Amino acid sequence: MPERTIEFGKYGARGIKGHEAVARQLDSYLRYITSPVTTPRGLLARLHYLTRTGHALAAAREAGLTVTGRTIDAWLEEQRRPSKKNLTRIEDAYRTVRRHNVARYLLPRLNREGRGTRVEIHPLNQSGVNRPQQRVLEFRTLNIRHWDRIIGAWSAADDRALDDAWIEQIVDLGSQWGQYEYCTNVGFAA
């Protein structure tokens, strides 16, 4: 069985790690609030998102929003404006809570009651590699039935765990899985 790639790009190949491509595809489902947190509209939208339920507020506090309830109320009523440090904390907490909420929605859609989701893996770009060093790579598809570890690592923003979870899935490609550790794109629909 092949080992992980040690010197990727040594001969001129281009691509990204497969788990990064998966994270990028999952990130495309997030759809964050587009108004910046520095604008009144963006700030209020984030604060409403983070305080609409007790569960959301608890998750925001766990994600780093440590101000008191009175301070949040003052921000919501626009009596006070958060400092730059607190704006950063609000943005970080919002992105963390949003990612967890979307993960809860995506997991059943991707697992599809055990049927899984078809994933397309586009091979790495070898246009910069000399002919003798090029490998024969082809577009591959894979049906992933258990997304729990992938989604869990992605929602926790744990890059190493996401890489391990992705490698665990692509091993199903057989003895060629090492050729698809790096790729140009990973596509799937949820």
N, C-alpha and C positions, 0 to 999 in steps of 0.2 A: 504494500500500500504506500502511496506517495506521502512524503512529509510536507510540512509547510514550506512555502517559498522563503528563502533566506535573502537572496540578492535580487529582488524584483527590479526590473529596469536596467539590469547590467548590460544587456545587448540592445537597448533602445525601445523595449515594449512600453506601452502606456496603458494605464487603467487605474482603478481604485479597488480597495479591498471590497469583497462582496458584502460584508456586513455594513459598510459605509453606504453602499448603494441601496441596501434594504432600509437603512435609517433615513436616507434621503427620500425614498418612496413613501415611507410611513409619515415623515414630516410633511409631505405634500397634502396629507389628509387633515392636518391640524387647523389650518385657516385661522390664524391669529387675528386679533383686532388690528385693523390697519392704521388707525390714528395713533400717533406716537404718544407715549405715556406723559410726555412733557406738555401736551395740549390739554386743556380742561376736558374736552370730550373724551380723549383717550384715557385720561386718568379716571374719570367717572365710570367709564365702561369697564375698566379693569377692577375698580373697587366694587362695583355692583356684582360683577362676576365672582369676585372673591368673598363677598359677604351675603350672597342671596340665600344661602342655607347654612345651618350650623356645621354640616359636613364640609362645605367648601371653606368656611372660615377656619375650621380646625386644620384642614389640609394646608391652607395658606400660612397658618402659624407654624406648622411643621416644616414648611418650605422656607421659612426665614422671615416672615412678616411679624415682628415682635412688638409692635406698638400697641397701646391700650385701645380698648373699645371706644373711649371718649375721643381719642385722636382720630380714629377712623371715621367716627360720626362727624367730627369737625371738618374732615376732608370731604366727606360726602355732601355736607351742607355748604361747602365752599367758604367756610369761615377762615380756614387756614390752608396753607399750601405746604405739601411735603418737601423736605430737603432733598438735595440731589441723591444723597445716600439712601433715603427712604424711597425715592422714585425708582432707584435701581432694585431695591428689595421688592417693591410692588411688581415691577416687571418680571423679576426672577420668579417670584411666587406665582404670578399669573401664568407664566409659561410652564412651570412645574405642574400646577393644578390642571391646566388645560391638557397637558400631555397625559396625565393620569386619567382624566375623564374620557378623552378620546380613546385611550388604550382599552378601557372597559367596554367601549362600544365596538372597537375593531376586533377584539379577540373572538367573540362568537361569529362575527361575519367571516373571518378568515378560517376558523376551524370548520364552519358549516356542518355542525353536528357530526364530526368525524370524517366528512368527505374531503375536507381540505380545500386548498386554493392552488391553482396552477401558477407556477412561477417561471418566467422566462429569463434565462441568463445569457446575456450577450458577451461573447468572448472579448478578451483584451485586444487592444489595437497593436498590431505587429508591423505597421507600415514603416517604422524606423528600424526594424531588425533586418540584418543581412540575411539573404536567402538560406545559407547553410544552418543558421541558428533558429529559423522559424519552425514553429510546430503547426501541425494541422489541428485547427480548432474550429469548432462548429457551434452554432446556436443550439442551446440545450433547453429543455423544459423539465420541470420537476414538480410533482404534486406534494406540497407540504401539508400534512394532516394535523400536526400539533404545533401551534404557534405560541404556546404558553411561555416558553423560555425566551423566545425572540421578543415578544411583546413586553414581557416583564423587564427584560434588560433594556429595551428601548425606552420604556416609560420611566425607568430609573436613571436613564442617561449613563448607563454603565457600559462603556465601550468594550472592555475586555470580555464581559459576560455575553454581550451581543455577538462578538466575534466567535466565541466558543459555541454559542447556540446555533449560529449560522453554519459553522463547520460541521457540527453534529448533523445538520440537515443535508448538506451537500455531499456528505459521505455516501448518501444513497445513489449518487451518480456512478458508483463503482470505483474501479481503479483509476479513473480519470479525474477524480474530484479535485486533486491538487492543481490541475490545469485551470480550474474555475475559481480558485481562491481569490484571484484578481480578475476583474472584468471591466467592461465599459458601462454596463447598465444591468440592473435587475428590475424586472417589471412584473406587476401583479395588480389585480383589481380587488377592491374591498367594497 
